[in-house]
Amino acid sequence: MGLGIYGDAHLWWENRGFLTNLVSSVTSLLFGVPTALIVLVHLGDAQTEALERRKLQRRAASEASAFWELTVRHLRSTEMTELKPHLRRLAALADRMQDIYDREDPADDEARNRRDAEVEGVKEEIRATAREVMQWPDTLEAALKDFESWAAEMQAQWDLLDQEVRPRIAEMGEPWLPAQQTATTRRLASELTNPLRSRQFAELHGWLLRLDRIVQSADDLKQLYSR
């Protein structure tokens, strides 16, 4: 470009059409090629980022959907308002069961038999009421095993979302659950111990209420990435 300006000042280009065109072409090449390369690199980076973003969104959608399906797998309804009356009934039965266990041990066999019969009666009511909330296996032993497996799967799926997907989502600036809801779900997922084992019947009602909040978070995530 400097050569062109100098040549213009000294009238070098008059009657030199070929040389003029040659210098112009070289000047354009020197400016055009780097500019084009910069533009192409920028477009390539933008395309790579867009592909990574879409890939991450698809994974978030897939993992969030899997989490939601896990949380509602054993529920009779995904609308917790339909389950509230049964939850209140479970709370009353849990209190009744706890009262029985808090009593002193019976002094004779007859009293012990009455206590055991009362315990079995309340257990049956708990199982019957719980079946209005959740789909249980036929036997308590099978329910215990399935309950623990289910809780472990839910916690593992939440850990995957929380520890692997969420940090990548944050890097990309994509939306996620509010911080408080994320922290609460993290805590609740870690507390999904089996309330049916070791006479923890009083915990069943609270367990289901915690599950309700986990289901809500799962549904929120699913809706967030069902776009």
N, C-alpha and C positions, 0 to 999 in steps of 0.2 A: 504494500500500500504506500509505503514511503517512496518507493521508486516511481509509482504512478504520480504522486503529488509533485515530486521533483521534475518528472518529465513534463507535466502540464505547465509548470512554471517556466520551463525553458523551451517549450513548443517542440518537444522531441517527437510527439506522436503524429504530427501532420504528415500525411502521405505515407504512413506506416501502419496500414490497417491490420496486417497479419500480426505484427508485433504487438499492436494495441490489444487485439483479441487474445493473444497468448498471455500477455501480462494480466489481463482481466480474468482469464480462466484460472491462472495460477493463484491470483488473489482470492477468487471465489472458493477455490479448492482449499486453500489454507484456512479460510474461515468456516466454510460449509461442513467439511468433514468432522472437525472436532465438535462443532455444534450438533451435528447429526448424531455423533457418538454419545454425546451427553444426553440428548433427548432419548435415544434408544435405551441407554442404561437406565434412565429414570423410568421409562415405560416398562422395562423388564422388571425392575424392582417393584413397581406398583402392581404389576400383574402377579408376581410371586407372592406379594403380601395379600392380594385379593384371594388367591388360591388357598393360601394358608388360613385366611380368615374363614372362607367357606368350609374348608375341611374341619376346622375347629368347631364351627357352628353345627355341622352335621354330627360331630362326635358328642358335643354337649346335648344335642337333641336326643341322640340315641341313648346316652347314659342316663339322662333325666327321665326319659320314658321308661327305661328299665327299672329305675328306682321307684317310680310311681307304681308300676305294675307289681313290684315286690311288696310295697306297703299295703296295697289293697287286696293282695292275693287271697287272704283268708277272711276278708270282711264280707258280710252279707250285703252291705250297701256302701257306696262311696260317699253318700250323703250322711254325715255324722248326725245331723238333726233327727234323722229317722232312728238313730241308735240311742239317743239320749235317755229315753225312758228305761231302756234295758240297763244302761250304765248306772242309773240311779238305783235300780233294783239290785244290781251287783254290789253297789256300795253298801246297801242295807244288809245283804247276805254276808258280805265280807266282815262287817262289824259283828254280826251275830256269830260267825265262825270264830272270830277273835275272842269274843266273850267266853265261848266254850273252852277254848284253849287256855284262857287266863284263869279258869277256875282251879281250885285245888284238885289233886288226883282223888278219884272216888275211894272211899274207905273199904268198900266190899264189892264182890263180883256183880251183884245185882245192880248197884249204882253205876259200876263201870260199864256194864252192858247197856244200860240206858243212855249213858254218855256217848258210847260208841255208835248206838243207833241214831242218836240225835246228830252226831257228826256226819254220818253217812247220808242222812236225810238232807242236811244243809249242803253237803257236797253235790248231791244230785240236783238240788235246786240251782246251785251255782253253775253246774254243767249245762242244765237246761236253759238257763238265762243267757249264759255265755254263747250258746249256739244261736241265739237270736241276734247276736252281734257278729259272731265269727263262725266260720265253717270248720268244725272240729272233727278229727278222727273219732271213731266210735268208742275207743277205750282211752282212759286217762293216760296210760303208759304211752300210747301212740301220740296222744296230744302233747305230752311233755317233750318227747323226742322231736316232733314236728315244730313245736313252739321254739325250741332252742335253735334248730336249724334255720328257721325263718328269721329269727332275730339276728343270727350271725350273718346271714346273707344280706339283710337290710343294712347292718352296720358296715359290712365290707363294701357294699355298693355306695353308701354315703361317703366312706373314706376315699374311695376312688374319685368321686365327684369333688370332694373337698380338697384333697391333697394333690390330685393330678390335673383335673379339668379346670378348677377355679383359678389357680395361679396363671395358667395359660390364657384364660379368659381375661384376667386382669391386665396381662401384658398387652393384649390386643385391644383393650378398652371396650370390651363387650359387656353387656349388662349381666348382673347376677343378683342373687337375693340380697336384701339389705344386711349390713354387717351384724346387727343385733339378731336378726332371724337366723343368719348363718351360724352364729355362736350358740344360739339356743338349740338349733337342730343338731349341731355337733355334740352338745352335752347330752341331749335326750337320746341320741343314737347310741352313745356310749353307756347309757343306763338301761338298755333293753335286756335286763336279766329276766330269767324265767320266774314269773310270779306264782306259778302253780307248784313249784318245788319247795320242799321244807316248810310246809304249812304257811306259805306266804299268800294265802287267799285274800287277806286284807289289802294286798298290793295290786290285785287284779284291776280294780276300778281305776286306780291311779295310773297303772300301766296303759290302760286303754285310752285314758285322757292324754297321756304323753304321745301315744301312737297317733291320736287325732291331730296333734300339732305337727308331727312328722309327715303325716299324709298331706297336710296343708302345704308344707314346704315343698314336698314332692310335686304337688299339683301346680304350685306357683312356678317351679322350674320348668315343668313340662309345658305350661302355657307360654312361658318366656321364649322357649326355643321351638315352638310349634309353628313359627312364622313361615 
